[in-house]
Amino acid sequence: MSASTHSSVTDVDAGNSNDAPQVEALFLIRFDKKVGYTIAWKRTTNDTNLEGVEFKSLPSGLHALANDLVYFTHEGYAGLSAFARGDASAEDRNANFVSVGVLVRREGRFGRLGRGWLLAGRLEKMAAALARDETVAPLEEFWADQTSNAKTKHADSTDSNAKNKHADSKGTIRDRAISTVTAIPKDEERLPEYHPALAILQYLDLFGPLVFRLQQAALLRKRILFVGSPPVRTTCEFVYNLSVLSSISPRDAEHLAPGTEDLLRLPSLFSIGVHDIPYLESLRNPKGGHTPGNAAAEGWVACTTDEIITTKQKLYDIVVEIPHAGDANAQQRHWPKLRTSEGDTIKASQRDAARYKLLHRELWKHRQQATETFHDDDEQNDDAAPLISHDEIDAKRADDDFNEAYDDTAVEPVTWSRLAYQGFMWWASAGERDAYTTAEKELDRELVGDMAAYEDSVETAVIAYFHRQSSLLIKVLCQLIESEHQDEEREGEEGDALWIDRDDLSSMGLDTWSEADRAYVQEFGSLYFGRRVEIRGNEVDCCGLRVPMLPNAEMPMLAEPWKKYKAFKPLNLPDRTWPSKTIEKPPRWLSTDLRDGNQSLVDPMDGEQKWMYFQMLTRLGYKEIEVSFPSASQTDFDFTQRLVKTPGIVPDDVWLQVLSPCRKELIRRTVDSLKGAKKAILHLYLATSPCFQQIVFNMNDDETIALAVECTKYARSITKDDPEQAGTQWHYEFSPETFSDSKPEFALEVCEAVKAAWEPTVQDPIIFNLPATVEMATPNVYADQIEFFCRNITEREKICVSLHPHNDRGCAVAAAELAQMAGADRVEGTLFGNGERTGNVDLVTLGLNLYTQGVHPNIDFSDLKSIIDMVETCNKIPIHPRAPYGGQLVVCAFSGSHQDAIKKGFQKRKQDGATNESYWQIPYLPLDPQDIGRTYEAIIRVNSQSGKGGVAWIIQRQLELDLPRGLQIAFSKVVQKETDNLGRELLPTEITKLFEEAYHLKRNPRFGLVDYDITADRSSTPEPPQDGKTNKTSNLRRIFKGVLEIDGQEHKIQGSGNGAISSLADALKGLGIELDVVDYNEHTIGSNKNAKAATYIGCIVAGGNQKVWGVGIHHDVVQASLIALLSAASSFLSSRPSTPIPFRPKRSNTLDIPSIEGSPLRNGEKAEQNGTQVEKLEAMVSGEQADVKSGGV
């Protein structure tokens, strides 16, 4: 197959500067501080509808940028807008935002941008100018130019249509496709500036091997949603590129079943937002098979900055989470996350990773040729020619760059079947190359071709490469169908299925070991050929043997498990003493993260990661660190020597420990790695459990003891007894493996023999590490084993008993704690328990368990987050959200009763004036999060099960509002309803916004207080006394006269009552709103000149029992009360027939996208609570007592 850069159509609309599209609409959008974004100026042809275009032109988050370009679709048109931010004063809220946009026609049903990008440069210039100067002259000039050109273009279009009038149906399809594209010659021209395809290399770099999964999803015409933060131009260009890469050329379309014409290209919606949700809901769901000829599935690709859309799982099939550009540096870069609407992660196959590596290498060569000068005669001069060719150097650099960015979390792990096959092939072929695997690599290499040869059109070469991938799949499937028709034996097959085997999958460019690729070809065959595809066989022929690929046999749990598994026989220790003991001091700690933890990783740490990890361990306070297994790899040997030889890296009080099996040549190698160290621990291990003795090593007890003694004596001879080692202080550690499964008496006998061979002293004790390498029984059994050993080993004062529990039964922490109570002195483990199988004991949990019991672990966990970041980066394994102390959800509470208890605990602690060192007693929180560098903002998390306490706590922290109990209950119901609707928890920012909307803190949707006057009712007051004194009016009724803006119209109202609130309530009766005030609370927010009054009013609907609440905040306490009553009136849900303005609630059910990380809770002083009862209501807000119990507001 030729690797030409030209598929039948490259599908790139190159255009040219003289081929700009006809503009159907031109508009200017400005930000108005009162009403938001508005269309300030517009011109259209044929009354083009622009309703809602301001929302599409300005996605969420653009206000933080200086400029951006936004692609979108609107009413069948392609849209492009240029955003710019200008200088603004404080009076304008520092908001001067403009956007200049156009609408152009899209060619055909699947037309993408209508070449609108040709206008991008001019739109950007106009937007920048209009952000500085409001003069619209540039817009008028631009529109005049478009109008003058429209007639000429219309005439050209008419002539072109006449020429194509008699084309046949198949030719029409091809002409329509080619009319919207221009194939770019390989060496003649580059893509013009602003062309979206120019971002295709960035697209490949960002997505890595996931580009192939994206192409598969696009070819299956799924609904694909890119989610990222601004700027949106690049993401819009990614939408364009995915649509282009997944297009099917007319040449390949000839092989497809009839009725698939609408599947040739994936519709591009570009930027969308919450305003597009109704439109997305109207599109047909593409899930499931498709029968050609029936209504095609409505797949699409789009992008958004409104993350809340992802919570509506029925709207999309695939979501692509694009990381923010500033989230990580080059070495920490991760490929984006792809997941289905059900939440399943989508990963690239192993073959995807391999062919992306080939593609990456070719693109690297292209970049190097663009920046370097290379002469042909250099290679012809043998004397001057380098030993390593230029291409080999480029390939090495490309592979290094690929490996640095490689993210194994985005790639499917190697299956056991694949490992077994590859290992068997290596053995069967004596290490020669596997012809089958080689054929796959050669096919992938041929598909890539030599992209470096097309310097000026690399984007086109990339597109052609992906089209060849699609074409290969189509042609192989077509050939299989045609050969099936010619096969007379086909009648013997079951049903109408198309049967293929693993060779067919491989020839399609797919990974034969990937279940996802198998599912892909099955759905592709159904969608484009109307055939059910079945894959034959789960085994591979290999030298006459059958290697299983995907075992399907199910193995149910046994009804009688005792026939297969024996219960572990515990040690008989009736006089055990450990249950009555407590841990009163920390043990000696040893971190084995860099050895035991590292060897268990799928992708072990590299040298630099181990280097950073070691430095972190020493900063935390670990004095004994097992750094390597030097005899197992040169990498470990070199790392150990680097530690030893680098001045200042190993503190003087830190011991370097290394591990070796009991083999002399390996012990020698291990000791050599520590040459020059100040403090060193040599750790040898030997199997003592019957299982390992008999099955693995075929040794009896006597042979085991003899080998242990021989290796111990040899170890001493080349360490403590070697004069050349005089500069190193040596300790010796011996592990009887697996101690937990060994006979206690035999393990003791071995250790006695080893002790005699080493000859320890009280000052220089020997370390006996007693590992639960495999956790065999309950933790108390392990504690019994440790106590038995400590009791019976002689010269106990010359011995340090060490523990190394694994977590096979999930009890490693308990086993380590009980074993310390049983007499152990030392614990080996890893941070957060990384290790083989289910892991080692977790040193973080052990240390902080001690800390919460008042015992300092001598390890500093003050900044636990930085520890977690390092562990996750180096191990490439996330810490479980529920992991003790370190998990993200550990200091969170969802339950309403838990939230309420935590809130009251913090309130009590504050009332008591507690300091950081005061006795800690908070319900549900055994540890003060501040002690490990965590804050209180994550403690309350709200979902549908949460109660009033957590909600009230967030509002108090976010808005400094102390909600009365009745309002807490009312608002918690609002929150629960919202969480039920969304099907997820709410972040603090979302809850705050919900409260502001529910109680109209920022804007009352129905009532606005324009003007008011409250005076005493003097109608029954006698004439003033003659002596000039003023009549006392404090006991008189009050008259409220005011102007309300109701639904945008002003209305004069009047009422009377005992005070300001009751007189306004009386005035509202004239509108048919009859509310009885039954609850009133108020307090101050802030202090001094900035103090405000916060007022809460609860009302009962007259003649009923419905209760509504209102909230008012103002510098004046009276006005705050009036605002609160109007807030309650706006929430009044049942109107009387006489109400002149029927009430229709206008609160939106859709929240704006919340901040991903939430909003930090403020730690300011709690506002003073000065709530009063309703019977004191009017006195508090009367003229003479306006400052009573209101902090002087």
Secondary structure, DSSP 8 states (H G I E B T S, - for coil): ----S--S--------TT----EEEEEEEEEETTTEEEEEEEEESTT---TTHHHHHS-TTGGGSSEEEEEEEETTEEEEEEEEE----GGGTT--EEEEEEEEE-SSTT--STTGGGGHHHHHHHHHHHHH----HHHHHHHHHHHHHHHHHHHHHHHHHHHTTT--HHHHHHHHHHHT-----TTT----TT-GGGGHHHHHHHHTTHHHHHHHHHHTT-EEEEE--S--HHHHHHHHHHHHHT---HHHHTTS-TT-GGGSS--EEEE--GGGHHHHHHS----S---TTS-----EEEEES-GGGGG-GGG-SEEEE---TTSS-GGG----EEEETT--EE-B-HHHHHHHHHHHHHHHHHHHHHH----HHHHH-TTT--SS-HHHHHHHHHHHHHHHH--GGGB----HHHHHHHHHHHHHTTT---HHHHHHHHHHHHHH--GGG-GGGHHHHHHHHHHHHHHHHHHHHHHHHHHHHH-GGGGGSSTTEEEE-HHHHHHTT--TT-HHHHHHHHHHHHHHH--EEEE--SEEEETTEEEESS--------S-GGGT---------TT--GGG----S--EEEE-IIIIIHHT-SS---HHHHHHHHHHHHHHT-SEEEEE-TTT-HHHHHHHHHHHHSTTTS-TT-EEEEEEES-HHHHHHHHHHTTT-SEEEEEEEEE-SHHIIIIII---HHHHHHHHHHHHHHHHHTTTT-GGGTTSEEEEEEEEETGGGS-HHHHHHHHHHHHHHH---SSS-EEEEEEESS--S-HHHHHHHHHHHHHHSSSGGGEEEEEEEB-TTS-HHHHHHHHHHTT--EEEEBGGG--STT-B-BHHHHHHHHHTTT---SS--TTHHHHHHHHHHHH-----TTSTTTSTTTT-B-SHHHHHHHHHHHHHHHHTT--TTS---BTTBSS-GGGGT--GGGSB-B-TT--HHHHHHHHHHHH-----HHHHHHHHHHHHHHHHHHTS-B-HHHHHHHHHHHTTSS--SSEEEEEEEEEE--TT-----TTS-----TTS-EEEEEEEEETTEEEEEEEEESSHHHHHHHHHHTTT--EEEEEEEEEEES-GGG-EEEEEEEEEETTS--EEEEEEEESSHHHHHHHHHHHHHHT-----TT-SS-------S------TT-----------B----GGGHHHHHSGGGTTTTTTT-
